[in-house]
Amino acid sequence: MNEIKHLIFSRKDFIFKIMARIKYQEAAGLEVRRGRPVAAPPPSRVDLVKLYIKEGRSVRDVAARLGCSKDAVHRALKKYGIDARSNASRSSLLKYSLSDLKAAVREKGIRGYARELGIDEGTLRHHLKVRKC
C-alpha cells in the first residue's frame, strides 16, 4: 500500500516540476514546446513536389523515403496546398486512341489483343463499350 502512495506522490511531484519548468521558461521569454515531441521533421515543399508530383510516387513511398509518417506527408500536402491524388488508377487503355484500339481488335480479335495487352478480355470489351465503339 505504501508503494502505491509513493508512486502517486512521485507522479504528482514530477508533474509539478514540469509545470514549474514551463512557467519559468515562459517567464524568461523562451520557446516552450508542449505536447508530444515530433518524431521527424515535416517534409519540405521541394521534396514533396519532387517525389509526389514529378516522380509520381505514392504517399507511403514518399514517407518511407523522407523518414516520416504517411500522416505527416498528408498534413504537409494540405499545408502547402498540393492536391492529393485519389487511390483509383486511370485505365492503361486511355493511352491508346480509339481508332488504334478498333483497328487492333479487327486485326487480332478481341481475345488476342487483350492477351497482347496483358488485360482481361472483359476489361477490353467494357472499355470499348464505354468509349462508344
C-alpha positions in Angstrom: 0.0 0.0 0.0 2.8 2.4 0.8 4.4 1.7 -2.6 1.2 2.8 -4.3 1.1 6.1 -2.3 4.8 6.6 -3.1 4.1 6.2 -6.8 1.1 8.6 -6.7 3.1 11.3 -4.8 6.2 10.8 -7.1 4.0 11.3 -10.2 2.5 14.4 -8.7 5.9 15.8 -7.8 7.0 15.0 -11.4 4.1 16.9 -12.9 4.6 19.9 -10.6 8.3 20.0 -11.6 7.4 20.0 -15.3 4.8 22.8 -14.7 7.3 24.9 -12.8 9.8 24.5 -15.6 7.3 25.5 -18.2 6.2 28.6 -16.2 9.9 29.6 -15.7 10.6 29.2 -19.4 7.6 31.3 -20.4 8.5 34.0 -17.9 12.1 34.1 -19.3 10.7 34.5 -22.8 12.0 31.2 -24.0 10.1 29.0 -26.5 8.1 26.4 -24.7 7.3 23.2 -26.5 4.2 21.4 -25.2 2.6 18.1 -26.2 4.1 15.1 -27.7 7.6 15.5 -29.3 7.8 15.4 -33.1 9.1 12.1 -34.4 10.6 13.6 -37.6 10.7 17.0 -39.2 7.8 17.6 -41.6 8.6 17.1 -45.3 9.6 20.2 -47.3 7.6 21.5 -50.2 10.6 20.9 -52.5 10.8 17.3 -51.5 7.0 16.8 -51.9 7.0 18.4 -55.4 9.9 16.2 -56.5 8.8 12.9 -55.1 5.0 13.1 -55.1 4.3 15.3 -58.2 7.2 14.9 -60.6 8.1 11.3 -59.9 4.5 10.2 -59.2 5.4 8.2 -56.0 2.7 7.2 -53.5 2.3 8.8 -50.2 3.6 5.7 -48.4 6.7 5.7 -50.6 7.3 9.4 -50.1 7.0 8.9 -46.3 9.4 6.0 -46.4 12.0 7.9 -48.4 11.8 11.0 -46.2 11.7 9.1 -42.9 8.4 10.4 -41.7 4.8 9.0 -41.3 2.3 9.0 -44.1 0.1 11.2 -41.9 2.9 13.8 -41.8 3.0 13.7 -45.6 -0.8 14.2 -45.9 -0.6 17.1 -43.4 2.3 18.7 -45.4 0.4 18.2 -48.7 -2.6 20.0 -47.2 -0.4 22.7 -45.7 1.3 23.5 -49.0 -1.9 23.4 -51.0 -0.9 20.3 -53.0 -3.9 18.2 -54.1 -3.6 14.5 -53.1 -4.3 12.0 -55.8 -7.2 9.6 -55.5 -6.4 5.9 -54.9 -8.2 5.0 -58.2 -5.8 4.5 -61.1 -6.6 5.5 -64.6 -7.1 2.8 -67.1 -3.9 1.9 -69.1 -6.1 1.7 -72.2 -6.6 5.5 -72.2 -3.2 6.0 -73.7 -4.4 4.3 -76.9 -6.6 6.2 -79.3 -10.0 4.7 -80.1 -9.2 4.2 -83.7 -6.0 2.3 -82.8 -7.9 0.0 -80.5 -10.6 -0.6 -83.1 -8.0 -1.5 -85.8 -6.1 -3.8 -83.5 -9.3 -5.6 -82.4 -10.3 -6.0 -86.1 -6.9 -7.4 -86.9 -6.2 -9.7 -83.9 -9.6 -10.2 -82.4 -10.7 -9.0 -79.1 -9.3 -12.0 -77.2 -6.0 -11.9 -79.0 -5.5 -8.2 -78.5 -6.5 -8.4 -74.8 -3.8 -11.1 -74.3 -1.3 -9.0 -76.0 -2.0 -6.0 -73.8 -2.0 -8.3 -70.7 -5.5 -7.5 -69.6 -8.8 -9.4 -69.3 -11.0 -9.7 -72.3 -13.9 -8.3 -70.4 -11.9 -5.2 -69.4 -11.2 -4.5 -73.1 -14.9 -5.1 -74.1 -16.0 -2.8 -71.3 -13.5 -0.1 -72.3 -14.6 -0.2 -75.9 -18.3 -0.1 -74.8 -17.8 2.9 -72.5 -15.9 4.8 -75.2 -18.8 4.3 -77.5 -17.2 2.0 -80.0 
